[in-house]
Amino acid sequence: MEITHCGFDMQHSSGFKVLRPTGLGEYLLLIMRSPVCVIVNEKTHYTKGHSVILFHKDTPHFFAADNKPYINDWIQFQADEADLQFLSEISLKFDSLIEYADAYVLSRLVKQICTERGSNNKNANKSVKLLLELLFLKLSDLDVEESTFS
């Protein structure tokens, strides 16, 4: 997996919204730490925050702050067949909203990934790859409630 962009503790106004009618063209892991409205495959879900979704690169989607300031962490990435096989093996599904109780573990890993990506460490690329795999493993380990949009 190759990360193209990432952000940690991104804070947006209550009017924040994103509309991607043809998808992003890259995979997106979105950790929503505040209330948000998400529309995927013409199905709408309102979260209380503490939610995550892994968008497929071609999935049309919309998400917007739910009348409150919006906070998120996110990672955009490219994936090859081996990467997609890894995600399948650990039972992560695309375009399924997962609600969880504790954002700390996932958010801390995103922060580490973003920090390492910006470093000049000689092993930064390998560290980022391992941290990203750990993030996905931790996500797959969560005791979650899942809402599938497909």
DSSP file (Angstrom, degrees, kcal/mol; ACC not computed):
  #  RESIDUE AA STRUCTURE BP1 BP2  ACC     N-H-->O    O-->H-N    N-H-->O    O-->H-N    TCO  KAPPA ALPHA  PHI   PSI    X-CA   Y-CA   Z-CA
    1    1 A M              0   0    0      0, 0.0     2,-0.5     0, 0.0    78,-0.2   0.000 360.0 360.0 360.0 138.7    0.0    0.0    0.0
    2    2 A E  E     -A   78   0A   0     76,-2.0    76,-2.6   127,-0.0     2,-0.3  -0.960 360.0-141.7-120.8 116.5    1.2    3.4   -0.8
    3    3 A I  E     +A   77   0A   0     -2,-0.5    74,-0.3    74,-0.2     3,-0.1  -0.589  20.1 177.6 -75.2 130.5   -0.2    6.4    1.2
    4    4 A T  E     -     0   0A   0     72,-2.3     2,-0.3     1,-0.4    73,-0.2   0.744  68.3  -0.5-101.8 -32.5   -0.8    9.4   -1.0
    5    5 A H  E     +A   76   0A   0     71,-1.2    71,-3.0     2,-0.0    -1,-0.4  -0.985  62.7 174.9-152.6 151.7   -2.3   11.7    1.7
    6    6 A C  E     -A   75   0A   0     -2,-0.3     2,-0.3    69,-0.2    69,-0.2  -0.987   6.3-168.9-155.1 159.2   -3.1   11.6    5.4
    7    7 A G  E     -A   74   0A   0     67,-2.4    67,-2.5    -2,-0.3     2,-0.4  -0.994   6.3-156.4-151.5 146.1   -4.4   13.8    8.1
    8    8 A F  E    S-     0   0A   0     -2,-0.3    65,-0.2    65,-0.2    -2,-0.0  -0.980  75.6  -4.0-126.5 135.3   -4.7   13.6   11.9
    9    9 A D  E    S-     0   0A   0     -2,-0.4     2,-0.5     1,-0.2    64,-0.2   0.882  78.4-179.3  54.7  43.3   -7.1   15.5   14.1
   10   10 A M  E     -A   72   0A   0     62,-2.6    62,-2.0    -3,-0.1     2,-0.5  -0.639  10.8-156.0 -77.6 125.5   -8.4   17.5   11.2
   11   11 A Q  E     +A   71   0A   0     -2,-0.5     2,-0.3    60,-0.2    60,-0.2  -0.895  14.8 177.7-111.7 132.4  -11.0   20.0   12.5
   12   12 A H  E     -A   70   0A   0     58,-3.0    58,-1.8    -2,-0.5    -2,-0.0  -0.859  31.0 -97.5-130.2 160.2  -13.7   21.4   10.2
   13   13 A S    >   -     0   0    0     -2,-0.3     3,-1.8    56,-0.2    57,-0.2  -0.205  42.1-100.4 -72.4 168.4  -16.7   23.8   10.6
   14   14 A S  T 3  S+     0   0    0      1,-0.3    53,-0.6    55,-0.2    54,-0.3   0.650 122.0  58.9 -66.4 -14.4  -20.3   22.5   11.1
   15   15 A G  T 3  S+     0   0    0     52,-0.1    -1,-0.3    51,-0.1    -2,-0.0   0.342  76.8 131.9 -93.9   6.0  -20.9   23.2    7.4
   16   16 A F    <   +     0   0    0     -3,-1.8    49,-2.5    48,-0.1     2,-0.3  -0.323  26.8 160.8 -63.4 135.7  -18.2   20.8    6.2
   17   17 A K  E     -F   64   0B   0     47,-0.2     2,-0.4     2,-0.0    47,-0.2  -0.989  25.8-157.7-154.4 153.0  -19.2   18.4    3.4
   18   18 A V  E     -F   63   0B   0     45,-2.8    45,-2.1    -2,-0.3     2,-0.5  -0.998   8.2-173.9-133.1 127.2  -17.5   16.2    0.8
   19   19 A L  E     +F   62   0B   0     -2,-0.4    43,-0.2    43,-0.2    -2,-0.0  -0.985   8.7 171.3-124.0 121.5  -19.3   15.0   -2.4
   20   20 A R  E >   -F   61   0B   0     41,-2.9    41,-2.0    -2,-0.5     3,-1.5  -0.795   4.9-179.3-128.6  87.9  -17.5   12.5   -4.7
   21   21 A P  T 3  S+     0   0    0      0, 0.0    -1,-0.1     0, 0.0     3,-0.1   0.678  86.9  32.7 -66.7 -17.7  -20.1   11.3   -7.2
   22   22 A T  T 3  S-     0   0    0      1,-0.5     3,-0.1    37,-0.1     2,-0.1   0.181 118.9-104.6-119.8  16.4  -17.5    9.0   -9.0
   23   23 A G    <   -     0   0    0     -3,-1.5    -1,-0.5    38,-0.2    35,-0.2  -0.317  39.1 -77.9  86.0-176.4  -15.5    8.0   -5.9
   24   24 A L        -     0   0    0     33,-0.4    34,-0.2    32,-0.4    -1,-0.2   0.696  47.1-125.9 -95.4 -24.1  -12.0    9.3   -5.0
   25   25 A G  S    S+     0   0    0     32,-2.9     2,-0.3     1,-0.3    32,-0.2   0.383  90.8  64.7  86.5  -5.0   -9.9    7.2   -7.4
   26   26 A E  S    S-     0   0    0     31,-0.3    -2,-0.4    30,-0.1    -1,-0.3  -0.941  96.4 -95.9-139.5 158.9   -7.9    6.1   -4.3
   27   27 A Y  E     -B   77   0A   0     50,-2.3    50,-2.3    -2,-0.3     2,-0.4  -0.501  39.9-158.0 -75.2 149.0   -8.9    4.1   -1.3
   28   28 A L  E     -BC  76  55A   0     27,-1.7    27,-3.0    48,-0.2     2,-0.6  -0.977  16.1-163.9-137.8 121.8   -9.8    6.1    1.8
   29   29 A L  E     -BC  75  54A   0     46,-2.7    46,-2.1    -2,-0.4     2,-0.5  -0.931  20.4-170.8 -98.3 118.2   -9.8    5.1    5.4
   30   30 A L  E     -BC  74  53A   0     23,-2.8    23,-1.9    -2,-0.6     2,-0.7  -0.953  12.3-166.8-118.9 118.7  -11.9    7.7    7.2
   31   31 A I  E     -BC  73  52A   0     42,-3.1    42,-2.1    -2,-0.5     2,-0.7  -0.920  11.1-159.1-105.6 112.1  -12.1    7.8   11.0
   32   32 A M  E     +BC  72  51A   0     19,-3.2    19,-2.3    -2,-0.7    18,-0.5  -0.826  15.1 177.8 -98.8 114.6  -14.9   10.1   12.0
   33   33 A R        +     0   0    0     38,-2.5    39,-0.2    -2,-0.7    -1,-0.1   0.384  66.3  38.9-100.7   3.5  -14.5   11.3   15.6
   34   34 A S  S    S-     0   0    0     37,-0.6    15,-0.4    15,-0.1    17,-0.1  -0.906 106.7 -59.2-142.4 169.7  -17.6   13.5   15.7
   35   35 A P        +     0   0    0      0, 0.0    31,-1.4     0, 0.0     2,-0.3  -0.194  62.7 166.5 -56.4 140.3  -21.2   13.3   14.4
   36   36 A V  E     -HG  47  65B   0     11,-0.8    11,-2.8    29,-0.2     2,-0.5  -0.994  36.1-130.9-154.4 151.1  -21.5   12.9   10.7
   37   37 A C  E     -HG  46  64B   0     27,-2.9    27,-2.1    -2,-0.3     2,-0.4  -0.934  28.0-170.2-103.8 128.0  -23.9   12.0    7.9
   38   38 A V  E     -HG  45  63B   0      7,-2.9     7,-2.4    -2,-0.5     2,-0.5  -0.976   8.4-170.3-123.1 131.9  -22.6    9.5    5.5
   39   39 A I  E     +HG  44  62B   0     23,-3.2    23,-2.0    -2,-0.4     2,-0.4  -0.985  15.1 162.1-122.6 122.5  -24.3    8.5    2.2
   40   40 A V  E >  S-HG  43  61B   0      3,-2.1     3,-1.9    -2,-0.5    21,-0.2  -0.998  70.5  -2.1-139.0 133.3  -22.9    5.5    0.3
   41   41 A N  T 3  S-     0   0    0     19,-0.8    -1,-0.1    -2,-0.4     3,-0.1   0.886 129.2 -60.0  51.6  42.0  -24.7    3.5   -2.4
   42   42 A E  T 3  S+     0   0    0      1,-0.2     2,-0.4    18,-0.1    -1,-0.3   0.623 111.9 120.3  64.0  16.7  -27.8    5.8   -1.9
   43   43 A K  E <   -H   40   0B   0     -3,-1.9    -3,-2.1   106,-0.1     2,-0.4  -0.937  51.7-147.6-112.2 135.9  -28.1    4.7    1.7
   44   44 A T  E     +H   39   0B   0     -2,-0.4     2,-0.4    -5,-0.2    -5,-0.2  -0.824  16.5 178.0-107.1 138.1  -27.9    7.3    4.5
   45   45 A H  E     -H   38   0B   0     -7,-2.4    -7,-2.9    -2,-0.4     2,-0.5  -0.996  15.3-154.2-138.6 133.7  -26.5    6.8    8.0
   46   46 A Y  E     -H   37   0B   0     -2,-0.4     2,-0.3    -9,-0.2    -9,-0.2  -0.929  18.2-163.8-104.9 126.1  -26.1    9.3   10.8
   47   47 A T  E     -H   36   0B   0    -11,-2.8   -11,-0.8    -2,-0.5     3,-0.1  -0.694  26.9-140.0-106.2 161.9  -23.3    8.5   13.3
   48   48 A K        -     0   0    0      1,-0.6     2,-0.2    -2,-0.3    -1,-0.1   0.326  65.5 -93.1 -92.6   4.9  -22.7    9.9   16.8
   49   49 A G  S    S+     0   0    0    -15,-0.4    -1,-0.6   -13,-0.2   -16,-0.2  -0.587 100.0  91.8 103.3-175.2  -19.0    9.9   16.0
   50   50 A H        +     0   0    0    -18,-0.5    50,-2.7    -2,-0.2     2,-0.3   0.940  67.6 129.6  51.9  52.3  -16.5    7.2   16.8
   51   51 A S  E     -CD  32  99A   0    -19,-2.3   -19,-3.2    48,-0.2     2,-0.3  -0.940  38.8-165.9-134.4 155.8  -17.1    5.6   13.3
   52   52 A V  E     -CD  31  98A   0     46,-2.6    46,-3.0    -2,-0.3     2,-0.3  -0.991   3.9-176.2-141.9 148.8  -14.9    4.4   10.6
   53   53 A I  E     -C   30   0A   0    -23,-1.9   -23,-2.8    -2,-0.3     2,-0.7  -0.995  18.6-147.5-144.6 142.9  -15.3    3.5    6.9
   54   54 A L  E     -C   29   0A   0     42,-0.5    41,-3.0    39,-0.4     2,-0.3  -0.920  24.6-153.5-109.9 103.6  -13.0    2.1    4.3
   55   55 A F  E     -C   28   0A   0    -27,-3.0   -27,-1.7    -2,-0.7     2,-0.1  -0.609  12.4-127.1 -81.9 133.3  -14.2    3.5    1.0
   56   56 A H    >   -     0   0    0     -2,-0.3     3,-1.4   -29,-0.2   -32,-0.4  -0.488  29.0-113.9 -68.1 149.1  -13.4    1.6   -2.2
   57   57 A K  T 3  S+     0   0    0      1,-0.3   -32,-2.9   -32,-0.2   -33,-0.4   0.748 113.6  41.7 -61.3 -25.0  -11.7    3.9   -4.7
   58   58 A D  T 3  S+     0   0    0    -35,-0.2    -1,-0.3   -34,-0.2   -31,-0.1   0.378  85.5 114.0-104.6   3.6  -14.6    3.8   -7.2
   59   59 A T    <   -     0   0    0     -3,-1.4   -35,-0.2     1,-0.0   -37,-0.1  -0.651  64.9-131.2 -83.1 120.7  -17.5    4.1   -4.7
   60   60 A P        +     0   0    0      0, 0.0   -19,-0.8     0, 0.0     2,-0.3  -0.452  41.4 167.1 -62.5 138.5  -19.6    7.3   -5.0
   61   61 A H  E     -FG  20  40B   0    -41,-2.0   -41,-2.9   -21,-0.2     2,-0.3  -0.991  28.8-162.8-155.0 162.0  -20.0    8.8   -1.5
   62   62 A F  E     +FG  19  39B   0    -23,-2.0   -23,-3.2    -2,-0.3     2,-0.3  -0.993  11.6 174.5-142.3 138.5  -21.0   11.9    0.5
   63   63 A F  E     +FG  18  38B   0    -45,-2.1   -45,-2.8    -2,-0.3     2,-0.3  -0.989   4.6 173.7-146.4 148.5  -20.2   12.8    4.0
   64   64 A A  E     -FG  17  37B   0    -27,-2.1   -27,-2.9    -2,-0.3   -47,-0.2  -0.995  39.2 -91.8-151.4 149.6  -21.0   16.0    6.0
   65   65 A A  E     - G   0  36B   0    -49,-2.5     2,-1.1    -2,-0.3   -29,-0.2  -0.331  38.2-127.1 -57.8 143.6  -20.8   17.4    9.5
   66   66 A D        -     0   0    0    -31,-1.4    -1,-0.1     3,-0.1   -51,-0.1  -0.533  66.5 -66.5 -98.8  66.6  -24.0   16.8   11.4
   67   67 A N  S    S+     0   0    0     -2,-1.1   -53,-0.1   -53,-0.6    -1,-0.1   0.678 119.1  81.8  61.2  22.2  -24.7   20.4   12.5
   68   68 A K  S    S-     0   0    0    -54,-0.3    -1,-0.2   -33,-0.2    -2,-0.1  -0.948  97.4 -73.9-142.2 160.7  -21.6   20.4   14.8
   69   69 A P        -     0   0    0      0, 0.0     2,-0.4     0, 0.0   -56,-0.2  -0.304  53.9-133.9 -54.5 145.9  -17.9   20.9   14.2
   70   70 A Y  E     -A   12   0A   0    -58,-1.8   -58,-3.0   -57,-0.2     2,-0.4  -0.894  21.6-173.3-114.4 132.5  -16.4   17.9   12.5
   71   71 A I  E     +A   11   0A   0     -2,-0.4   -38,-2.5   -60,-0.2   -37,-0.6  -0.984  15.5 158.0-125.9 133.6  -13.2   16.1   13.4
   72   72 A N  E     -AB  10  32A   0    -62,-2.0   -62,-2.6    -2,-0.4     2,-0.3  -0.967  32.2-146.4-148.0 165.7  -11.6   13.3   11.5
   73   73 A D  E     + B   0  31A   0    -42,-2.1   -42,-3.1    -2,-0.3     2,-0.3  -0.946  31.5 176.2-123.7 148.3   -8.4   11.3   10.8
   74   74 A W  E     -AB   7  30A   0    -67,-2.5   -67,-2.4    -2,-0.3     2,-0.4  -0.999  24.5-161.2-157.1 154.7   -7.9    9.9    7.3
   75   75 A I  E     -AB   6  29A   0    -46,-2.1   -46,-2.7    -2,-0.3     2,-0.4  -0.972   7.8-162.4-139.4 122.6   -5.6    8.0    5.0
   76   76 A Q  E     +AB   5  28A   0    -71,-3.0   -72,-2.3    -2,-0.4   -71,-1.2  -0.871  26.7 164.5 -99.1 137.2   -5.8    8.0    1.2
   77   77 A F  E     -AB   3  27A   0    -50,-2.3   -50,-2.3    -2,-0.4     2,-0.3  -0.990  37.7-126.0-152.5 159.2   -3.8    5.2   -0.4
   78   78 A Q  E     -A    2   0A   0    -76,-2.6   -76,-2.0    -2,-0.3     2,-0.4  -0.793  30.2-165.4 -98.4 148.2   -3.2    3.1   -3.5
   79   79 A A        -     0   0    0     -2,-0.3     2,-0.1   -78,-0.2    -2,-0.0  -0.999   8.8-154.6-139.3 140.3   -3.4   -0.7   -3.2
   80   80 A D     >  -     0   0    0     -2,-0.4     4,-2.4     1,-0.0     5,-0.2  -0.411  45.9 -85.2 -99.6-176.1   -2.4   -3.5   -5.5
   81   81 A E  H  > S+     0   0    0      1,-0.2     4,-2.2     2,-0.2     5,-0.1   0.872 128.6  52.1 -60.5 -39.2   -3.8   -7.0   -5.6
   82   82 A A  H  > S+     0   0    0      2,-0.2     4,-2.1     1,-0.2    -1,-0.2   0.896 110.0  49.5 -64.5 -39.2   -1.7   -8.3   -2.7
   83   83 A D  H  > S+     0   0    0      2,-0.2     4,-2.1     1,-0.2    -2,-0.2   0.920 111.3  48.4 -64.5 -44.1   -2.8   -5.4   -0.6
   84   84 A L  H  X S+     0   0    0     -4,-2.4     4,-2.0     1,-0.2    -2,-0.2   0.860 109.5  53.4 -65.1 -35.6   -6.5   -6.0   -1.4
   85   85 A Q  H  X S+     0   0    0     -4,-2.2     4,-2.8    -5,-0.2    -1,-0.2   0.903 107.0  52.2 -64.2 -41.8   -6.0   -9.7   -0.6
   86   86 A F  H  X S+     0   0    0     -4,-2.1     4,-1.6     2,-0.2    -2,-0.2   0.931 109.4  48.7 -59.3 -47.1   -4.5   -8.7    2.8
   87   87 A L  H  <>S+     0   0    0     -4,-2.1     5,-2.6     1,-0.2    -1,-0.2   0.884 113.1  48.1 -61.7 -38.6   -7.6   -6.6    3.6
   88   88 A S  H ><5S+     0   0    0     -4,-2.0     3,-1.7     3,-0.2    -2,-0.2   0.911 107.4  55.3 -66.7 -43.1   -9.9   -9.5    2.5
   89   89 A E  H 3<5S+     0   0    0     -4,-2.8    -1,-0.2     1,-0.3    -2,-0.2   0.814 109.1  46.9 -62.0 -31.2   -7.9  -12.0    4.7
   90   90 A I  T 3<5S-     0   0    0     -4,-1.6    -1,-0.3    -5,-0.2    -2,-0.2   0.290 118.3-114.8 -95.7  11.3   -8.4   -9.9    7.8
   91   91 A S  T < 5 +     0   0    0     -3,-1.7     2,-0.5     1,-0.2    -3,-0.2   0.785  58.9 155.2  66.1  33.2  -12.1   -9.5    6.9
   92   92 A L      < -     0   0    0     -5,-2.6     2,-0.4    -6,-0.2    -1,-0.2  -0.805  27.0-155.5 -89.4 131.1  -12.2   -5.7    6.3
   93   93 A K    >   -     0   0    0     -2,-0.5     3,-0.6     3,-0.1   -39,-0.4  -0.807  12.0-121.9-106.8 145.9  -15.0   -4.8    4.0
   94   94 A F  T 3  S+     0   0    0     -2,-0.4   -39,-0.2     1,-0.2     3,-0.1  -0.558  89.6  14.1 -79.5 149.3  -15.2   -1.7    1.8
   95   95 A D  T 3  S+     0   0    0    -41,-3.0    54,-1.3    -2,-0.2     2,-0.5   0.739  91.0 126.8  62.7  28.3  -18.1    0.8    2.1
   96   96 A S  E <   - E   0 148A   0     -3,-0.6   -42,-0.5   -42,-0.3     2,-0.4  -0.976  56.3-134.2-117.0 126.7  -19.3   -0.5    5.5
   97   97 A L  E     - E   0 147A   0     50,-2.5    50,-3.1    -2,-0.5     2,-0.5  -0.657  20.6-164.9 -80.8 129.2  -19.7    1.9    8.4
   98   98 A I  E     -DE  52 146A   0    -46,-3.0   -46,-2.6    -2,-0.4     2,-0.4  -0.970   3.2-158.9-118.6 125.0  -18.2    0.6   11.6
   99   99 A E  E     +DE  51 145A   0     46,-2.5    46,-1.5    -2,-0.5     2,-0.3  -0.854  17.7 174.6-102.8 140.0  -19.1    2.2   14.9
  100  100 A Y        -     0   0    0    -50,-2.7     3,-0.1    -2,-0.4    44,-0.1  -0.926  35.8-127.5-143.1 164.1  -16.7    1.7   17.9
  101  101 A A  S    S+     0   0    0     -2,-0.3     2,-0.5    42,-0.3    -1,-0.1   0.811  90.9  43.4 -85.3 -31.3  -16.3    2.8   21.4
  102  102 A D        +     0   0    0      1,-0.1     4,-0.4   -52,-0.1     3,-0.3  -0.934  47.0 177.5-129.7 112.0  -12.7    4.1   21.5
  103  103 A A     >  +     0   0    0     -2,-0.5     4,-2.8     1,-0.2     5,-0.3   0.584  65.8  90.5 -81.8 -11.1  -11.1    6.2   18.8
  104  104 A Y  H  > S+     0   0    0      1,-0.2     4,-2.7     2,-0.2     5,-0.2   0.900  84.1  47.0 -58.6 -48.9   -7.8    6.5   20.7
  105  105 A V  H  > S+     0   0    0     -3,-0.3     4,-1.7     1,-0.2    -1,-0.2   0.936 117.9  41.2 -61.3 -48.7   -6.0    3.4   19.3
  106  106 A L  H  > S+     0   0    0     -4,-0.4     4,-2.2     1,-0.2    -1,-0.2   0.928 116.5  48.4 -66.6 -45.1   -6.9    4.1   15.7
  107  107 A S  H  X S+     0   0    0     -4,-2.8     4,-2.5     1,-0.2    -2,-0.2   0.884 108.7  54.1 -64.2 -38.7   -6.3    7.8   15.9
  108  108 A R  H  X S+     0   0    0     -4,-2.7     4,-2.2    -5,-0.3    -1,-0.2   0.901 108.9  49.2 -63.0 -39.4   -2.9    7.3   17.6
  109  109 A L  H  X S+     0   0    0     -4,-1.7     4,-2.6    -5,-0.2    -2,-0.2   0.900 109.6  51.1 -67.1 -39.7   -1.8    5.0   14.8
  110  110 A V  H  X S+     0   0    0     -4,-2.2     4,-2.7     2,-0.2     5,-0.2   0.920 109.5  51.2 -62.2 -42.0   -2.9    7.6   12.1
  111  111 A K  H  X S+     0   0    0     -4,-2.5     4,-2.5     1,-0.2    -2,-0.2   0.926 110.8  48.1 -60.1 -44.7   -0.9   10.2   14.0
  112  112 A Q  H  X S+     0   0    0     -4,-2.2     4,-2.8     2,-0.2     5,-0.2   0.905 111.8  50.2 -62.0 -41.6    2.2    8.0   14.0
  113  113 A I  H  X S+     0   0    0     -4,-2.6     4,-2.5     2,-0.2    -2,-0.2   0.940 111.9  46.5 -62.4 -47.6    1.7    7.2   10.3
  114  114 A C  H  X S+     0   0    0     -4,-2.7     4,-1.3     1,-0.2    -2,-0.2   0.901 114.8  47.8 -62.5 -40.9    1.4   10.9    9.4
  115  115 A T  H  < S+     0   0    0     -4,-2.5     3,-0.3    -5,-0.2     4,-0.3   0.933 113.5  46.2 -65.4 -46.9    4.5   11.8   11.6
  116  116 A E  H >< S+     0   0    0     -4,-2.8     3,-1.3     1,-0.2     5,-0.2   0.872 107.5  58.0 -65.2 -37.4    6.6    9.0   10.2
  117  117 A R  H 3< S+     0   0    0     -4,-2.5    -1,-0.2     1,-0.3    -2,-0.2   0.850 109.1  46.1 -59.8 -34.6    5.6    9.9    6.6
  118  118 A G  T 3< S+     0   0    0     -4,-1.3    -1,-0.3    -3,-0.3    -2,-0.2   0.414  97.5  97.5 -89.3   1.2    7.0   13.4    7.1
  119  119 A S  S <  S-     0   0    0     -3,-1.3    -3,-0.0    -4,-0.3     5,-0.0  -0.350  71.4-135.7 -87.6 169.1   10.2   12.3    8.7
  120  120 A N        +     0   0    0     -2,-0.1    -1,-0.1     4,-0.1    -3,-0.1   0.115  54.7 142.3-104.9  18.2   13.6   11.9    7.2
  121  121 A N    >   -     0   0    0     -5,-0.2     3,-1.7     1,-0.1     4,-0.3  -0.316  58.2-128.8 -62.1 141.3   14.2    8.6    8.9
  122  122 A K  T 3  S+     0   0    0      1,-0.3     3,-0.2     2,-0.1    -1,-0.1   0.776 109.6  41.1 -64.9 -24.7   16.0    6.1    6.8
  123  123 A N  T 3> S+     0   0    0      1,-0.2     4,-2.8     2,-0.1    -1,-0.3   0.098  79.1 118.0-107.0  21.7   13.4    3.4    7.5
  124  124 A A  H <> S+     0   0    0     -3,-1.7     4,-2.8     1,-0.2     5,-0.2   0.905  73.9  50.1 -57.9 -45.8   10.4    5.8    7.2
  125  125 A N  H  > S+     0   0    0     -4,-0.3     4,-2.0     1,-0.2    -1,-0.2   0.918 114.2  44.1 -61.8 -43.9    8.8    4.0    4.2
  126  126 A K  H  > S+     0   0    0      2,-0.2     4,-2.4     1,-0.2    -1,-0.2   0.904 113.3  51.8 -67.4 -40.6    9.0    0.6    5.9
  127  127 A S  H  X S+     0   0    0     -4,-2.8     4,-2.7     1,-0.2    -2,-0.2   0.916 109.4  49.9 -61.1 -43.5    7.8    2.0    9.2
  128  128 A V  H  X S+     0   0    0     -4,-2.8     4,-2.5    -5,-0.2    -1,-0.2   0.916 110.0  50.8 -62.1 -43.5    4.8    3.5    7.5
  129  129 A K  H  X S+     0   0    0     -4,-2.0     4,-2.1    -5,-0.2    -1,-0.2   0.927 113.0  45.2 -60.6 -45.3    3.9    0.3    5.7
  130  130 A L  H  X S+     0   0    0     -4,-2.4     4,-2.4     2,-0.2    -2,-0.2   0.903 112.9  50.1 -66.7 -41.5    4.1   -1.7    9.0
  131  131 A L  H  X S+     0   0    0     -4,-2.7     4,-2.5     2,-0.2    -1,-0.2   0.889 110.1  51.2 -63.6 -38.9    2.1    0.9   10.9
  132  132 A L  H  X S+     0   0    0     -4,-2.5     4,-2.2     2,-0.2    -2,-0.2   0.918 110.1  48.6 -65.5 -42.8   -0.6    0.9    8.2
  133  133 A E  H  X S+     0   0    0     -4,-2.1     4,-2.3     1,-0.2    -2,-0.2   0.915 111.7  50.2 -61.5 -42.0   -0.8   -2.9    8.4
  134  134 A L  H  X S+     0   0    0     -4,-2.4     4,-2.9     2,-0.2     5,-0.2   0.902 107.6  54.2 -62.5 -41.4   -1.1   -2.6   12.2
  135  135 A L  H  X S+     0   0    0     -4,-2.5     4,-2.3     1,-0.2    -2,-0.2   0.929 110.7  45.5 -57.8 -46.8   -3.9    0.0   11.8
  136  136 A F  H  X S+     0   0    0     -4,-2.2     4,-2.3     2,-0.2    -1,-0.2   0.883 112.3  51.4 -66.2 -38.0   -5.9   -2.4    9.6
  137  137 A L  H  X S+     0   0    0     -4,-2.3     4,-1.2     2,-0.2    -2,-0.2   0.924 110.8  48.1 -63.8 -43.9   -5.3   -5.3   12.0
  138  138 A K  H  X S+     0   0    0     -4,-2.9     4,-0.8     1,-0.2     3,-0.2   0.892 110.8  51.9 -62.9 -39.8   -6.5   -3.2   14.9
  139  139 A L  H >< S+     0   0    0     -4,-2.3     3,-0.8     1,-0.2    -1,-0.2   0.910 108.9  49.8 -62.6 -41.8   -9.5   -2.2   13.0
  140  140 A S  H 3< S+     0   0    0     -4,-2.3    -1,-0.2     1,-0.2    -2,-0.2   0.735 108.0  55.8 -70.7 -20.6  -10.3   -5.8   12.1
  141  141 A D  H 3< S+     0   0    0     -4,-1.2    -1,-0.2    -3,-0.2    -2,-0.2   0.621  81.9 114.2 -84.1 -14.4  -10.0   -6.7   15.8
  142  142 A L  S << S-     0   0    0     -3,-0.8     2,-1.1    -4,-0.8    -3,-0.0  -0.242  73.2-125.3 -61.3 142.5  -12.5   -4.2   17.1
  143  143 A D        +     0   0    0      2,-0.0   -42,-0.3     0, 0.0     2,-0.2  -0.802  56.6 172.9 -83.2 102.9  -15.7   -5.5   18.6
  144  144 A V        -     0   0    0     -2,-1.1     2,-0.5    -4,-0.1   -44,-0.2  -0.699  46.4-134.8-123.5 161.4  -17.9   -3.5   16.3
  145  145 A E  E     -E   99   0A   0    -46,-1.5   -46,-2.5    -2,-0.2     2,-0.4  -0.983  34.9-157.3-109.4 125.8  -21.4   -2.8   15.1
  146  146 A E  E     -E   98   0A   0     -2,-0.5     2,-0.5   -48,-0.2   -48,-0.2  -0.870  16.2-167.2-114.0 137.0  -21.4   -2.7   11.3
  147  147 A S  E     -E   97   0A   0    -50,-3.1   -50,-2.5    -2,-0.4     2,-0.4  -0.961  16.4-152.2-119.7 111.6  -23.8   -1.0    8.9
  148  148 A T  E     -E   96   0A   0     -2,-0.5   -52,-0.2   -52,-0.2   -53,-0.1  -0.680  10.6-167.3 -87.9 135.0  -23.4   -2.2    5.3
  149  149 A F              0   0    0    -54,-1.3    -1,-0.1    -2,-0.4   -53,-0.1   0.609 360.0 360.0 -93.6 -15.3  -24.3    0.3    2.6
  150  150 A S              0   0    0    -55,-0.2    -1,-0.2  -108,-0.0   -54,-0.1   0.498 360.0 360.0 -84.9 360.0  -24.3   -2.1   -0.4
